[in-house]
Every structure is written in structure tokens, then in C-alpha cells.
Amino acid sequence: MKRINWVLVLLILVGFVIGSCIGTCFPGTFLNYGESFGLSQPMVLNLGFFIITFGLEINITIASILGVIISLVVYRFIR
């Protein structure tokens, strides 16, 4: 069984966040071109005494992909 390298996972998530921030700084450019995946409306499970709401939407843009690539390059340098 392989170990999960948590630094790599954390850097990839940070890359998505930084890429998303870069995309919002430059609205209307090619960096915001992308696709959304997931549930557009949350699913609700009502058990009477307990209500659970499920929802997840992932927005992948060119800026977020660039952020992930930059984070992978940083990972190669710190490893």
C-alpha cells in the first residue's frame, strides 16, 4: 500500500485556489475559459429529525490548470 504524499495534495489544492484568484483578477480573458462539474443544486436528505445536504461543484479553468502546473514545479524544487 502506497503512502499519500500530503505535501503534494496540499500544493495541488493551493494551486487550484491561486489559479482561481488569478482568473478572477483578469475577467473576460482566456484564463476564465473552463467547465463546471458536479451538482448544480444540492441534494437534501430529510430524515425527519436530521437533515443532510449534499453538494459539490468543481470549476476548472485555464487559470486553475496553470496554478496546478506551477504548484507541481514548486513541488519538484522542494522535494
Backbone as JSON Lines, residues from 0, in Angstrom:
{"i":0,"aa":"M","n":[0.84,-1.18,0.0],"ca":[0.0,0.0,0.0],"c":[0.88,1.24,0.0]}
{"i":1,"aa":"K","n":[0.61,2.15,-0.91],"ca":[1.42,3.36,-1.03],"c":[0.96,4.43,-0.06]}
{"i":2,"aa":"R","n":[1.93,5.23,0.39],"ca":[1.6,6.38,1.22],"c":[1.21,7.55,0.34]}
{"i":3,"aa":"I","n":[0.25,8.31,0.81],"ca":[-0.16,9.51,0.09],"c":[0.76,10.64,0.53]}
{"i":4,"aa":"N","n":[1.33,11.33,-0.42],"ca":[2.2,12.44,-0.11],"c":[1.33,13.68,0.11]}
{"i":5,"aa":"W","n":[1.11,14.02,1.37],"ca":[0.19,15.1,1.73],"c":[0.69,16.47,1.27]}
{"i":6,"aa":"V","n":[1.99,16.64,1.14],"ca":[2.51,17.92,0.66],"c":[2.09,18.14,-0.78]}
{"i":7,"aa":"L","n":[2.14,17.1,-1.59],"ca":[1.73,17.21,-2.99],"c":[0.24,17.52,-3.1]}
{"i":8,"aa":"V","n":[-0.58,16.84,-2.32],"ca":[-2.02,17.09,-2.34],"c":[-2.32,18.52,-1.92]}
{"i":9,"aa":"L","n":[-1.65,18.98,-0.86],"ca":[-1.84,20.35,-0.39],"c":[-1.4,21.37,-1.42]}
{"i":10,"aa":"L","n":[-0.27,21.13,-2.07],"ca":[0.2,22.06,-3.1],"c":[-0.74,22.1,-4.3]}
{"i":11,"aa":"I","n":[-1.32,20.97,-4.69],"ca":[-2.26,20.96,-5.8],"c":[-3.51,21.76,-5.44]}
{"i":12,"aa":"L","n":[-4.02,21.59,-4.22],"ca":[-5.19,22.38,-3.8],"c":[-4.86,23.87,-3.75]}
{"i":13,"aa":"V","n":[-3.68,24.22,-3.26],"ca":[-3.27,25.62,-3.24],"c":[-3.13,26.15,-4.67]}
{"i":14,"aa":"G","n":[-2.66,25.31,-5.58],"ca":[-2.56,25.71,-6.99],"c":[-3.91,26.01,-7.6]}
{"i":15,"aa":"F","n":[-4.93,25.19,-7.27],"ca":[-6.28,25.48,-7.75],"c":[-6.8,26.81,-7.19]}
{"i":16,"aa":"V","n":[-6.54,27.06,-5.92],"ca":[-7.03,28.31,-5.31],"c":[-6.32,29.52,-5.9]}
{"i":17,"aa":"I","n":[-5.01,29.44,-6.04],"ca":[-4.27,30.57,-6.62],"c":[-4.66,30.79,-8.08]}
{"i":18,"aa":"G","n":[-4.84,29.72,-8.82],"ca":[-5.29,29.85,-10.21],"c":[-6.66,30.48,-10.31]}
{"i":19,"aa":"S","n":[-7.55,30.12,-9.39],"ca":[-8.87,30.72,-9.36],"c":[-8.79,32.21,-9.05]}
{"i":20,"aa":"C","n":[-7.91,32.57,-8.13],"ca":[-7.73,34.0,-7.81],"c":[-7.17,34.77,-9.0]}
{"i":21,"aa":"I","n":[-6.24,34.17,-9.72],"ca":[-5.69,34.81,-10.91],"c":[-6.78,34.99,-11.96]}
{"i":22,"aa":"G","n":[-7.64,33.99,-12.09],"ca":[-8.74,34.09,-13.06],"c":[-9.72,35.19,-12.73]}
{"i":23,"aa":"T","n":[-9.98,35.42,-11.43],"ca":[-10.9,36.49,-11.05],"c":[-10.25,37.86,-11.17]}
{"i":24,"aa":"C","n":[-8.93,37.92,-11.13],"ca":[-8.25,39.22,-11.3],"c":[-8.29,39.7,-12.75]}
{"i":25,"aa":"F","n":[-8.43,38.77,-13.69],"ca":[-8.46,39.11,-15.1],"c":[-9.76,38.63,-15.74]}
{"i":26,"aa":"P","n":[-10.89,39.28,-15.43],"ca":[-12.17,38.82,-16.0],"c":[-12.24,39.12,-17.5]}
{"i":27,"aa":"G","n":[-12.9,38.25,-18.22],"ca":[-13.09,38.45,-19.65],"c":[-11.93,38.0,-20.5]}
{"i":28,"aa":"T","n":[-10.91,37.39,-19.92],"ca":[-9.77,36.91,-20.7],"c":[-9.9,35.41,-20.94]}
{"i":29,"aa":"F","n":[-8.97,34.87,-21.68],"ca":[-8.99,33.44,-21.97],"c":[-8.73,32.6,-20.72]}
{"i":30,"aa":"L","n":[-8.21,33.2,-19.66],"ca":[-7.91,32.46,-18.43],"c":[-9.17,31.94,-17.74]}
{"i":31,"aa":"N","n":[-10.3,32.56,-17.99],"ca":[-11.55,32.15,-17.36],"c":[-12.33,31.13,-18.17]}
{"i":32,"aa":"Y","n":[-11.78,30.68,-19.28],"ca":[-12.45,29.67,-20.09],"c":[-12.33,28.32,-19.38]}
{"i":33,"aa":"G","n":[-13.45,27.65,-19.18],"ca":[-13.4,26.36,-18.5],"c":[-14.76,25.72,-18.41]}
{"i":34,"aa":"E","n":[-14.86,24.74,-17.55],"ca":[-16.07,23.95,-17.41],"c":[-16.33,23.67,-15.94]}
{"i":35,"aa":"S","n":[-17.62,23.57,-15.59],"ca":[-18.03,23.24,-14.22],"c":[-18.57,21.82,-14.19]}
{"i":36,"aa":"F","n":[-18.18,21.08,-13.16],"ca":[-18.63,19.72,-12.97],"c":[-19.24,19.59,-11.58]}
{"i":37,"aa":"G","n":[-20.24,18.76,-11.45],"ca":[-20.81,18.5,-10.14],"c":[-22.31,18.71,-10.1]}
{"i":38,"aa":"L","n":[-22.8,18.9,-8.9],"ca":[-24.23,19.11,-8.67],"c":[-24.52,20.6,-8.71]}
{"i":39,"aa":"S","n":[-25.38,21.02,-9.62],"ca":[-25.7,22.45,-9.71],"c":[-26.62,22.88,-8.57]}
{"i":40,"aa":"Q","n":[-27.48,21.95,-8.12],"ca":[-28.33,22.22,-6.96],"c":[-28.05,21.13,-5.92]}
{"i":41,"aa":"P","n":[-27.98,21.5,-4.66],"ca":[-27.66,20.49,-3.65],"c":[-28.79,19.47,-3.46]}
{"i":42,"aa":"M","n":[-28.39,18.26,-3.11],"ca":[-29.36,17.21,-2.8],"c":[-29.63,17.23,-1.3]}
{"i":43,"aa":"V","n":[-30.88,17.12,-0.9],"ca":[-31.26,17.19,0.5],"c":[-31.86,15.85,0.91]}
{"i":44,"aa":"L","n":[-31.34,15.29,2.0],"ca":[-31.87,14.06,2.58],"c":[-32.53,14.43,3.9]}
{"i":45,"aa":"N","n":[-33.85,14.38,3.93],"ca":[-34.62,14.76,5.11],"c":[-35.12,13.49,5.8]}
{"i":46,"aa":"L","n":[-34.57,13.22,6.98],"ca":[-34.97,12.04,7.74],"c":[-35.97,12.37,8.84]}
{"i":47,"aa":"G","n":[-36.5,13.56,8.83],"ca":[-37.47,13.98,9.84],"c":[-36.82,14.68,11.01]}
{"i":48,"aa":"F","n":[-35.89,14.04,11.64],"ca":[-35.19,14.63,12.78],"c":[-33.79,15.08,12.43]}
{"i":49,"aa":"F","n":[-33.34,14.72,11.23],"ca":[-31.97,15.0,10.81],"c":[-31.99,15.33,9.33]}
{"i":50,"aa":"I","n":[-31.46,16.46,8.95],"ca":[-31.44,16.88,7.55],"c":[-30.0,16.98,7.09]}
{"i":51,"aa":"I","n":[-29.67,16.29,6.0],"ca":[-28.32,16.32,5.44],"c":[-28.4,16.92,4.04]}
{"i":52,"aa":"T","n":[-27.51,17.86,3.75],"ca":[-27.45,18.49,2.44],"c":[-26.12,18.14,1.78]}
{"i":53,"aa":"F","n":[-26.19,17.57,0.57],"ca":[-25.01,17.21,-0.19],"c":[-24.88,18.16,-1.38]}
{"i":54,"aa":"G","n":[-23.66,18.62,-1.62],"ca":[-23.43,19.46,-2.78],"c":[-21.95,19.62,-3.05]}
{"i":55,"aa":"L","n":[-21.57,19.53,-4.31],"ca":[-20.18,19.71,-4.71],"c":[-20.15,20.17,-6.15]}
{"i":56,"aa":"E","n":[-19.42,21.23,-6.4],"ca":[-19.26,21.72,-7.76],"c":[-17.82,22.13,-7.94]}
{"i":57,"aa":"I","n":[-17.2,21.65,-9.0],"ca":[-15.81,21.95,-9.29],"c":[-15.76,22.75,-10.57]}
{"i":58,"aa":"N","n":[-15.08,23.89,-10.52],"ca":[-14.94,24.76,-11.68],"c":[-13.48,24.73,-12.11]}
{"i":59,"aa":"I","n":[-13.21,24.11,-13.25],"ca":[-11.85,24.0,-13.76],"c":[-11.69,24.99,-14.91]}
{"i":60,"aa":"T","n":[-10.74,25.9,-14.77],"ca":[-10.46,26.89,-15.81],"c":[-9.0,26.78,-16.22]}
{"i":61,"aa":"I","n":[-8.65,27.51,-17.24],"ca":[-7.26,27.53,-17.69],"c":[-6.36,28.11,-16.61]}
{"i":62,"aa":"A","n":[-6.84,29.11,-15.89],"ca":[-6.05,29.71,-14.82],"c":[-5.79,28.7,-13.7]}
{"i":63,"aa":"S","n":[-6.78,27.88,-13.37],"ca":[-6.58,26.89,-12.32],"c":[-5.61,25.8,-12.76]}
{"i":64,"aa":"I","n":[-5.65,25.44,-14.03],"ca":[-4.69,24.46,-14.56],"c":[-3.28,25.03,-14.51]}
{"i":65,"aa":"L","n":[-3.13,26.31,-14.85],"ca":[-1.81,26.95,-14.73],"c":[-1.34,26.99,-13.28]}
{"i":66,"aa":"G","n":[-2.25,27.22,-12.34],"ca":[-1.89,27.21,-10.93],"c":[-1.42,25.84,-10.47]}
{"i":67,"aa":"V","n":[-2.05,24.78,-10.96],"ca":[-1.63,23.42,-10.61],"c":[-0.26,23.11,-11.21]}
{"i":68,"aa":"I","n":[-0.03,23.54,-12.44],"ca":[1.28,23.32,-13.07],"c":[2.37,24.04,-12.28]}
{"i":69,"aa":"I","n":[2.1,25.26,-11.86],"ca":[3.08,26.0,-11.06],"c":[3.32,25.3,-9.73]}
{"i":70,"aa":"S","n":[2.27,24.77,-9.11],"ca":[2.45,24.08,-7.84],"c":[3.25,22.79,-8.02]}
{"i":71,"aa":"L","n":[3.08,22.09,-9.14],"ca":[3.88,20.9,-9.4],"c":[5.35,21.23,-9.61]}
{"i":72,"aa":"V","n":[5.63,22.37,-10.25],"ca":[7.02,22.81,-10.42],"c":[7.63,23.15,-9.06]}
{"i":73,"aa":"V","n":[6.87,23.82,-8.21],"ca":[7.34,24.14,-6.87],"c":[7.61,22.87,-6.08]}
{"i":74,"aa":"Y","n":[6.76,21.87,-6.24],"ca":[6.94,20.6,-5.54],"c":[8.25,19.92,-5.98]}
{"i":75,"aa":"R","n":[8.56,19.98,-7.26],"ca":[9.81,19.39,-7.74],"c":[11.02,20.08,-7.13]}
{"i":76,"aa":"F","n":[10.92,21.4,-6.9],"ca":[12.05,22.12,-6.32],"c":[12.2,21.86,-4.82]}
{"i":77,"aa":"I","n":[11.1,21.67,-4.11],"ca":[11.23,21.47,-2.67],"c":[11.45,20.0,-2.31]}
{"i":78,"aa":"R","n":[11.27,19.11,-3.24],"ca":[11.49,17.69,-2.97],"c":[12.87,17.31,-3.18]}
